[in-house]
Amino acid sequence: MKIREVNEDKKQFISLLLLADEQENMVDRYLEKGTMYVLEDGDVKAECVVTDEYSVLQVGTGDSPLTIPFYEKCGFVRSNKIPNFFTDNYDHPIYEGGVQLIDMVYLQRCL
């Protein structure tokens, strides 16, 4: 198993990125300004894009009963939210855990 940085052709991994953010034009907003890493174990198992926009580790996600508790268990705390983010920026409703995602919730953890 190894983690490697991806510097070229980041879109080759779009299918995995779309599992976390299901609209491609939204992925395009951060893909090129971030550093991409992939976890490989025979094939690609996971990936992430890290941006250097903040002095703390910050995660933006939907207000989901599945996702928020995971980040809170990892030491993140809620910092703010953007009302109607998902309804204003996506061309279709997004549901997670039976709940429609409306607001973007930001959670932070000090580095």
VENTA-V301442 format. One record per residue. N is the residue number from 0. RES is the residue in three letters. D_CENTER is the distance of its C-alpha to the mean C-alpha in whole Angstrom. Layout:
N|RES|D_CENTER ; N|RES|D_CENTER
This chain:
0|MET|22 ; 1|LYS|21 ; 2|ILE|18 ; 3|ARG|18 ; 4|GLU|17 ; 5|VAL|17 ; 6|ASN|19 ; 7|GLU|20 ; 8|ASP|19 ; 9|LYS|15 ; 10|LYS|15 ; 11|GLN|17 ; 12|PHE|14 ; 13|ILE|13 ; 14|SER|13 ; 15|LEU|11 ; 16|LEU|8 ; 17|LEU|10 ; 18|LEU|9 ; 19|ALA|6 ; 20|ASP|6 ; 21|GLU|10 ; 22|GLN|12 ; 23|GLU|12 ; 24|ASN|14 ; 25|MET|10 ; 26|VAL|9 ; 27|ASP|12 ; 28|ARG|12 ; 29|TYR|10 ; 30|LEU|11 ; 31|GLU|14 ; 32|LYS|14 ; 33|GLY|12 ; 34|THR|13 ; 35|MET|12 ; 36|TYR|13 ; 37|VAL|14 ; 38|LEU|16 ; 39|GLU|19 ; 40|ASP|21 ; 41|GLY|24 ; 42|ASP|21 ; 43|VAL|17 ; 44|LYS|16 ; 45|ALA|12 ; 46|GLU|10 ; 47|CYS|8 ; 48|VAL|8 ; 49|VAL|9 ; 50|THR|11 ; 51|ASP|14 ; 52|GLU|14 ; 53|TYR|15 ; 54|SER|18 ; 55|VAL|16 ; 56|LEU|12 ; 57|GLN|10 ; 58|VAL|7 ; 59|GLY|6 ; 60|THR|7 ; 61|GLY|10 ; 62|ASP|13 ; 63|SER|13 ; 64|PRO|16 ; 65|LEU|14 ; 66|THR|11 ; 67|ILE|12 ; 68|PRO|15 ; 69|PHE|13 ; 70|TYR|12 ; 71|GLU|15 ; 72|LYS|17 ; 73|CYS|15 ; 74|GLY|17 ; 75|PHE|14 ; 76|VAL|16 ; 77|ARG|15 ; 78|SER|16 ; 79|ASN|16 ; 80|LYS|15 ; 81|ILE|15 ; 82|PRO|17 ; 83|ASN|17 ; 84|PHE|14 ; 85|PHE|13 ; 86|THR|17 ; 87|ASP|17 ; 88|ASN|15 ; 89|TYR|15 ; 90|ASP|18 ; 91|HIS|18 ; 92|PRO|17 ; 93|ILE|14 ; 94|TYR|15 ; 95|GLU|14 ; 96|GLY|17 ; 97|GLY|19 ; 98|VAL|18 ; 99|GLN|17 ; 100|LEU|14 ; 101|ILE|15 ; 102|ASP|14 ; 103|MET|11 ; 104|VAL|11 ; 105|TYR|11 ; 106|LEU|12 ; 107|GLN|13 ; 108|ARG|15 ; 109|CYS|18 ; 110|LEU|18
